[in-house]
Amino acid sequence: MTVNRFLVIGATFLDSIFHDLNGFPQLGTEVFAAGHNFAVGGMAITAVVLSQLGAATTYCSSIGSDIFGHIIKDELGRTGLDLLMAPTGNGLTSHTVAMAHDGDRAFLTILGEEKHDRELFHQWLAEQPISDFSDTVLHVGLKDTESWQLIQEAAELGFVVSISISYESLQLFDSQSIPVSHWLSIPAFVFCNSLEAQEITSQSWEDALRTLNTGSARTILTLGADGAAMLDQSGTRLLCPALAVPTVDTTGAGDSFAAGFLRGLSLRMSWSQCLQLAVVCGSRTITALGGTAGAPRSLTEAFSYLEGLGPVKEVVQ
């Protein structure tokens, strides 16, 4: 498999994060924070980390014409990404105020009327001078039936498809809007966490991993503090331990993990090496506020953390 470029499509949030509060605010009161920063969130995290790892990456999303949209444009403009930014229907940028205090967080969010991922995909396609996409990875979230149509279209066009599983995905499976067997039949890389896998299959994560690799899809599981796991071509389970790091903010760890794995794929690394690079990216992300500040800033930096990982364990089933 030859991968030369990446196309990431999805919603973008601007996270306004207040941290080290002296208490959560109550009506009629004022609290103070020791620090504040902005962070670009949503699917942009995967795109930004891919770009930081040296991958040619296009990011398609919707942002508003408000000040938050300008902040996002400025932030993403410094990452080296090729951008397709469509306007939101109501002119608003999806924006979340996050307040972190004593190990917990509270959120206040406003949503922009974003174009659907499928519409963005077709807009991007219309601008392409080529018709061969076999060297291009499309990374997208499975969040509704229209997303599923997008995934099927991309597979038919020859894209290497990469799918992010989320809470919205679980609702689709529960309602049988998209039976699990259908998305397993798509030749795609699927990223989900162990809790999601257990909910989908009603099995332990070990059994779920095998169940979710019975079709054409290759499913990779994140295991939180226990690292990550996948099956290789022979059905051997590969288990990579997490990198020992201080936990500051887990936002975006899974998105960054996916970026590391996909970048390893483009470098033609082995499955074990892809898993290790993914774990490094996911682990480093949780060391700072927001989804990208703690992630490796270059491939060289990412490789420098590999020595801190334990060996990938192989479990023959």
PEQUIKA-V479869 format. One record per helix or strand of 2 or more residues. SS is the DSSP state (hx for helix, st for strand). FROM is the first residue (numbers start at 1). LEN is the number of residues. If there is no record, write none. Layout:
# PEQUIKA-V479869
ss=(SS SS)
from=(FROM FROM)
len=(LEN LEN)
This chain:
# PEQUIKA-V479869
ss=(st st st hx st hx st st st hx st hx st hx hx st hx hx st hx st st hx hx hx hx st)
from=(5 12 33 44 57 67 82 95 104 117 136 145 160 167 180 188 194 205 218 224 228 237 253 271 299 306 313)
len=(5 10 10 9 7 11 6 7 7 10 6 12 5 8 5 6 8 7 5 3 4 4 14 15 6 3 3)
